[in-house]
Amino acid sequence: MPTRTAQADSSARTGALSRIGQRRQVVIPKEVFDALALAEGDFTEVTAENSRVAMKPRKPADAGDTLTAADAKKVRHAMEQLAAGKTRPWSKVKHDLGL
């Protein structure tokens, strides 16, 4: 049975045997977990490459999830209004919207 491997960097390889559980869960062996400096709750990207499974640590927000220039402008404007005290309670907003 082949072993699964993970790369901590391009020069070091760490591998160990793991089993797939009932709900397709895979336990990352401690050696691999430590080599990748993972922590509980971290995200990983899982891909299939040439009949192999690859897992790559990822941050929750990728480059594609960043704000557009227009959205960033709206956020800046809202933050300026908040700092200037130009806010209304939710009950007033609901009333104005007819909710």
Beta strands, then each sheet from edge to edge (+ up, - down):
strand 1: 4-7
strand 2: 13-16
strand 3: 43-49
strand 4: 52-58
sheet 1: 1+ 2-
sheet 2: 3+ 4-
end
